[in-house]
Amino acid sequence: MVHLWPHLREQIDSKKPPEEIYMILQSVTDSRHTAYFSKSEFCGRVNPLNFRIIPTPIPYIRNDYAPVLTGNLTEKGGGTAIEVTLQMHTDTCIFLTIWNVITCFIVLFTILAVFTGNLEEKMFIMVPIAFTIGGQVLPRCCFYGSAKKALKRLKELLC
């Protein structure tokens, strides 16, 4: 499967049984839809066999690149195997896709204008190229930092 936007897959092997993993996740997760002022580490949904959680944001700061952690719990030899997928929120992916489509069209039209002689200042092409590159680099830098931090915390809790 081809992924346009950054994501991570990880398997966490824990010696704890699935019931204990469920209780730990339940204790650090706020089930309210938006938990901006929550004392919990995560907000989202936790079930005995799977979960979908997001790290709780710092009050008054919204991190659109915060990873969505989706996981499945399976019993494995007296412990638990936790398959975790970290990806960007769907709304962020939709926005970034629209952003990149628009900037790519602007780059193409600018290149056409340069080659047909309708654009005299050839350095103007650098602006849409910078916006296109920024639309690829910025989400990756912001996502991977947040994702690795959330994954590290999840491993500390569950192992």
JOTA-V308520 format. One line per field, one symbol per residue. ss: DSSP state (h for helix, s for strand, l for the rest). A space follows every 50 residues. Layout:
ss=???
This chain:
ss=llllllsssssssslllhhhhhhhhhhlsslllllllllllsssssllls sssssllllllllllllsssssssssllsssssssssllhhhhhhhhhhh hhhhhhhhhhhhhhhhlllllhhhhhhhhhhhhhhhhhhhhhhhhhhhhh hhhhhhhhl
